[in-house]
Amino acid sequence: MSSPFNILMYSHDTYGLGHIRRTMAIANHLRNTNTNILILTGSPIAGRFAMPSQVDFVRIPGMIKKTNDEYRSLSIKIDDEQALNIRTNIILATAQTFRPDLFIVDKEPLGLKREVLPTLEWLKENRPSTRAVLGLRDILDDPEVIINDWRERDIYACLSELYDEIWVYGNQEIFDPVSLYEFPESLRDRVVFTGYIPRVKLHRTVRKKNRRRYRILSNDTFVLVTTGGGGDGFDVLDQFIAMHDYFPTSLPFKSLIITGPFMPKRSREKIRERAKVYGIKTLPFHPRLEELMQAADLVISMGGYNTICEILTHQTPALIIPRETPRKEQLIRARRLKHEGLIDYIGWQEVAPQLLRDKIFSVLNRSEQYARAISEFKLTGIDTMLERLRFFRSHIDRAETVD
């Protein structure tokens, strides 16, 4: 057997669940008995996810965004610069010791406040055989915002000097960052559109088990409401419960609300108390959200990347209420996917009890149409990444043979 193939993955995770969930999904698919995967993450809840065999994580001190340029330590009371220095040193020391064959950096080309830059430079100098890959979700933000930001921080030059490939976890025909974010010609042949990342398919008995667990009968309509990490999800949940206030006797479905672990405790309690009036159960977090999505007849969400991938994997009709600040990523994604006939959405400023009720009924009445459209939509993300992995491994194996 050839020597193990080591993959190091970086996920800065200043807030929310998006980065760690995407990283975990990729790791779960790329792992095998001859592939080790080590995840560098600042997520405070990384340990609440079950780590499969051949996958482990290194927890770097958490930091949280104060403004676009300022971050503070999340838990320990130390100077912000100290916290960044600790993170930077842990990342570099881990790479030097683990000696990865592949280094995948999620979203931020240089990491939080350039903390990954020393590691990228060390790998180029000391382990030139290591392939460095930047993984980008399908949409980052409005093109003008990204172009200005990347020019100001000289990101285009850094991509050219430090990365071997750029993986875009989306479909070029839906959103083309190469063109819209004005990638220079020198970078374009390094971009690989993987397609959207599927989640693990669950056996159909899982749907029945979860519906029984939450007392959802076979002929009941089950609506799952989730806002990811929940830090900015209160308004969505507030509107959903306001709809029940407005129509207390004419909503023929059962609901479950996942508030998200980062929703402030006071807000979470407020939602829980109001939901209890209508027999709606609330949970702050669920480590296997994909199981609930498979059990649901409709998902209402803000439409982050991971939620969309789970919806598409389990072919569950969805109504998206995308946030529009501080980034327009969710709004752009919702518009593009609605154009493809895969989801429906309501603009953040348009949400009201009457419209929300009408949209829910509209999506439920066309559930077969949505399921059919989703079933025809191919999720190629993992297949493409595995193909690139085989390519990288073949080059390493040939180099070892020559040596």
C-alpha positions in Angstrom: 0.0 0.0 0.0 1.2 3.5 -0.8 1.9 5.9 2.1 -1.2 7.8 3.5 -2.3 10.9 1.7 -2.6 13.8 4.1 -5.1 16.5 3.6 -5.1 19.6 5.8 -8.2 21.8 5.7 -8.5 25.4 7.1 -11.8 26.8 8.1 -11.6 30.2 9.9 -15.1 30.1 11.4 -15.4 33.4 13.1 -19.2 33.0 13.5 -22.0 30.8 12.3 -22.0 27.2 11.1 -21.4 27.6 7.4 -17.7 27.1 7.1 -17.3 24.1 9.5 -20.4 22.4 8.0 -19.0 22.7 4.5 -15.6 21.6 5.6 -17.0 18.6 7.4 -19.1 17.6 4.4 -16.1 17.6 2.1 -14.0 15.7 4.6 -16.6 13.1 5.1 -16.6 12.4 1.4 -12.8 12.6 0.7 -11.7 10.4 3.6 -10.8 6.7 3.1 -8.6 4.2 4.8 -5.5 5.6 3.1 -6.4 9.3 3.4 -5.9 11.3 6.6 -7.8 14.6 7.0 -7.0 17.2 9.7 -9.2 20.2 10.0 -8.0 23.6 11.4 -11.0 25.4 12.8 -12.0 28.3 15.1 -15.5 27.0 15.4 -16.6 26.9 19.1 -18.9 23.9 18.4 -16.6 21.8 16.2 -16.6 19.2 18.9 -20.4 18.8 18.8 -20.1 17.2 15.3 -19.3 13.5 15.1 -15.9 13.0 13.5 -15.8 10.0 11.2 -12.7 7.7 11.1 -9.6 9.2 9.4 -10.8 12.7 10.2 -9.8 14.9 13.2 -9.6 18.6 14.0 -7.3 21.1 15.6 -9.2 23.8 17.5 -7.6 27.3 17.1 -8.8 30.0 19.5 -12.1 31.4 18.3 -12.5 35.0 17.2 -15.6 37.0 16.3 -16.0 39.9 13.9 -16.6 43.3 15.4 -16.4 45.2 12.0 -15.2 44.2 8.6 -11.6 44.8 9.7 -11.7 44.2 13.4 -11.9 40.9 15.3 -11.8 40.1 19.0 -11.1 36.9 20.9 -14.3 34.9 21.4 -13.7 33.2 24.7 -10.4 34.0 26.4 -9.6 37.5 27.5 -6.4 38.3 25.6 -5.4 41.1 23.3 -6.7 40.6 19.7 -3.2 40.6 18.3 -2.2 37.9 20.8 -5.1 35.8 19.7 -4.2 36.1 16.1 -0.5 35.3 16.8 -1.6 32.1 18.6 -3.8 31.1 15.7 -1.1 31.9 13.1 1.5 29.8 15.0 -0.8 26.9 15.5 -1.7 26.8 11.8 2.0 26.9 10.8 3.1 24.4 13.4 0.4 22.0 12.4 1.3 22.1 8.7 5.0 21.7 9.5 4.3 18.6 11.6 1.4 17.0 9.6 3.2 17.7 6.3 0.1 17.7 4.1 0.0 16.5 0.5 -3.0 18.8 -0.1 -3.9 22.0 1.7 -7.5 23.2 1.2 -8.3 26.7 2.4 -11.9 27.6 2.7 -13.1 31.0 1.3 -10.5 33.4 2.7 -7.4 33.2 0.4 -5.1 34.4 3.2 -7.2 33.4 6.1 -8.5 35.6 8.9 -6.3 38.7 9.0 -3.7 37.0 6.8 -3.1 34.2 9.4 -2.7 31.5 6.7 -0.1 33.4 4.7 3.0 32.2 6.6 1.8 28.6 6.1 1.2 29.0 2.4 4.7 30.6 2.0 6.3 27.8 4.1 4.7 25.1 2.0 5.9 26.7 -1.2 9.4 27.0 0.1 9.7 23.7 1.9 7.1 21.3 0.5 6.7 22.3 -3.2 5.0 18.9 -3.8 2.1 20.0 -1.6 -0.9 21.2 -3.7 -2.6 24.3 -2.3 -6.2 24.7 -3.2 -8.6 27.6 -2.4 -12.2 26.4 -2.0 -14.8 29.0 -2.8 -18.6 28.6 -2.3 -20.7 29.3 -5.4 -21.2 33.0 -4.6 -19.2 35.3 -2.3 -21.0 38.6 -2.6 -22.0 41.3 -5.1 -19.3 41.3 -7.8 -18.4 45.0 -7.3 -17.8 44.4 -3.6 -15.5 41.4 -4.2 -13.5 43.1 -7.0 -12.8 46.2 -4.9 -11.9 44.1 -1.8 -9.6 41.8 -3.7 -7.9 44.6 -5.6 -7.3 46.5 -2.3 -5.8 43.5 -0.6 -3.9 42.4 -3.7 -5.6 39.0 -3.6 -5.3 38.3 -7.3 -1.5 38.4 -7.1 -1.6 36.1 -4.0 -3.8 33.6 -5.8 -1.4 33.5 -8.7 1.7 33.1 -6.4 0.4 30.7 -3.7 -2.4 28.5 -5.1 -2.3 25.6 -7.6 -6.0 25.4 -8.1 -9.2 27.3 -7.1 -12.2 25.0 -6.6 -15.6 26.7 -7.0 -18.3 24.7 -5.3 -21.0 25.6 -7.8 -22.1 25.6 -11.4 -20.6 28.1 -13.8 -23.8 28.5 -15.8 -25.7 29.5 -12.6 -23.0 32.0 -11.4 -19.6 32.6 -13.0 -17.2 34.2 -10.5 -14.3 33.9 -13.0 -16.1 36.4 -15.2 -18.1 38.4 -12.7 -15.2 38.7 -10.2 -12.8 39.6 -13.1 -10.2 36.8 -12.6 -7.1 37.7 -14.6 -6.3 35.4 -17.6 -3.4 33.9 -15.8 -5.7 32.4 -13.1 -8.5 31.2 -15.3 -7.0 27.8 -16.2 -6.5 27.1 -12.5 -10.3 27.3 -11.7 -12.2 24.1 -11.4 -16.0 24.3 -11.1 -16.8 21.3 -9.0 -20.6 21.7 -9.0 -22.6 21.8 -5.7 -21.6 19.5 -2.9 -24.1 16.7 -2.1 -24.6 15.4 1.4 -24.7 11.7 2.3 -27.9 10.2 1.1 -30.0 8.8 4.0 -32.0 5.6 3.9 -35.7 6.3 3.6 -36.3 4.7 7.0 -34.6 7.8 8.6 -37.5 9.9 7.4 -40.0 7.7 9.1 -38.0 7.5 12.3 -37.6 11.3 12.6 -41.2 12.0 11.8 -42.3 9.5 14.5 -39.8 11.1 17.0 -41.5 14.5 16.6 -45.0 13.1 16.4 -45.5 13.8 12.7 -48.0 11.4 11.2 -47.7 10.0 7.7 -50.5 12.3 6.4 -49.3 15.4 8.3 -47.5 18.2 6.5 -44.2 18.9 8.2 -42.5 22.3 7.9 -38.9 22.7 9.2 -37.7 26.2 9.9 -34.0 26.7 10.3 -31.7 29.8 10.2 -28.2 28.1 10.3 -26.1 29.4 13.2 -29.0 31.7 14.2 -27.0 34.8 14.9 -29.0 36.8 12.5 -32.0 34.6 12.2 -34.4 36.1 14.7 -36.4 38.1 12.2 -37.2 35.0 10.1 -38.4 33.1 13.1 -40.3 36.1 14.4 -42.2 36.4 11.1 -43.0 32.7 11.1 -44.6 32.9 14.5 -46.3 36.2 13.6 -47.9 34.3 10.8 -49.4 31.9 13.4 -50.6 34.9 15.4 -52.3 36.3 12.3 -53.8 32.9 11.3 -54.2 31.0 14.6 -56.6 28.4 13.2 -55.9 28.0 9.5 -52.4 26.7 9.2 -52.7 22.9 8.4 -49.2 21.8 9.1 -46.9 20.9 12.0 -43.6 22.7 12.5 -40.2 22.4 14.1 -37.9 25.4 14.6 -34.1 25.1 14.9 -33.1 28.5 16.3 -29.3 28.0 15.9 -26.7 27.9 18.7 -25.5 31.4 18.1 -28.9 33.1 18.6 -28.7 35.2 21.8 -30.2 33.3 24.7 -32.9 36.0 25.3 -34.0 35.9 21.7 -34.0 32.1 21.7 -36.2 32.0 24.8 -38.6 34.6 23.3 -39.0 32.4 20.2 -39.5 29.3 22.4 -42.2 30.8 24.5 -44.2 32.2 21.6 -43.8 29.0 19.6 -45.1 26.9 22.5 -48.5 28.6 22.3 -49.0 26.9 18.9 -47.5 23.6 19.9 -44.3 24.3 17.9 -41.2 22.6 19.3 -37.9 24.6 19.2 -34.3 23.3 19.4 -31.2 25.4 19.6 -29.1 23.0 17.6 -29.3 19.7 15.8 -26.1 17.9 14.8 -27.8 15.9 12.0 -29.9 18.6 10.4 -29.9 16.7 7.1 -32.1 14.1 8.8 -34.7 16.7 9.6 -34.6 18.1 6.1 -35.2 14.6 4.7 -38.2 14.2 7.0 -39.7 17.6 6.2 -42.2 18.4 3.4 -41.0 22.0 3.3 -37.9 23.8 4.5 -38.0 27.5 5.4 -34.5 28.9 5.6 -32.3 31.9 4.9 -30.5 30.0 2.1 -26.9 29.7 3.1 -24.7 27.5 0.9 -24.9 24.4 3.1 -28.6 24.5 3.6 -29.1 24.8 -0.1 -26.9 21.7 -0.7 -28.8 19.7 1.9 -32.1 20.8 0.3 -30.9 19.7 -3.1 -29.5 16.4 -1.8 -32.8 15.4 -0.1 -35.0 17.0 -2.8 -37.1 18.8 -0.2 -39.1 21.8 -1.5 -37.9 25.1 0.0 -38.9 28.6 0.7 -35.9 30.9 1.2 -35.8 34.2 3.0 -32.3 35.4 2.2 -30.5 38.1 4.2 -29.2 41.0 2.2 -26.6 42.4 4.7 -23.7 42.4 5.3 -23.4 40.4 2.1 -25.8 39.8 -0.8 -24.6 36.3 -1.3 -27.9 34.6 -0.1 -30.1 37.0 -2.2 -28.1 36.4 -5.4 -28.2 32.6 -4.8 -31.9 32.6 -4.2 -32.6 34.6 -7.3 -30.4 32.3 -9.5 -31.9 29.1 -8.1 -35.4 30.3 -8.4 -34.7 31.1 -12.1 -33.7 27.4 -12.3 -37.0 26.3 -10.8 -35.3 24.8 -7.8 -36.7 26.9 -4.9 -38.9 29.9 -4.2 -38.0 32.9 -2.1 -39.3 36.1 -0.4 -37.2 39.2 -0.2 -36.1 40.2 3.3 -38.0 43.5 3.3 -41.1 41.9 1.8 -41.8 39.3 4.5 -45.2 39.6 6.2 -47.6 37.0 7.7 -50.0 37.0 4.7 -47.3 36.7 2.0 -45.5 34.1 4.0 -48.6 32.0 4.3 -49.4 32.3 0.6 -45.8 31.4 -0.4 -45.9 28.3 1.9 -49.1 27.0 0.3 -47.8 27.8 -3.1 -44.6 25.8 -2.6 -46.5 22.9 -1.0 -49.0 22.8 -3.8 -46.2 22.5 -6.3 -44.0 20.2 -4.3 -43.9 17.5 -7.0 -42.8 20.0 -9.5 -39.9 21.2 -7.3 -38.9 17.6 -6.4 -38.8 16.8 -10.1 -36.7 19.8 -11.0 -34.3 19.1 -8.1 -34.0 15.4 -9.1 -32.8 16.5 -12.5 -30.2 18.8 -11.1 -26.8 17.1 -10.8 -24.7 17.6 -7.7 -21.2 16.8 -9.0 -19.1 18.5 -6.3 -17.7 15.3 -4.6 -17.1 13.4 -7.9 -15.1 16.3 -9.2 -13.0 16.7 -6.1 -12.3 13.0 -5.9 -11.1 13.2 -9.6 -8.7 16.0 -8.7 -7.6 14.0 -5.7 -6.7 11.0 -7.9 -4.8 13.4 -10.2 -2.8 14.8 -7.2 -2.1 11.3 -5.9 -0.9 10.0 -9.2 1.6 12.7 -9.5 2.9 12.0 -6.0 3.1 8.3 -6.6 5.0 8.9 -9.9 7.4 11.2 -8.1 8.0 8.5 -5.3 8.7 5.9 -8.0 11.3 8.1 -9.7 13.0 8.8 -6.4 
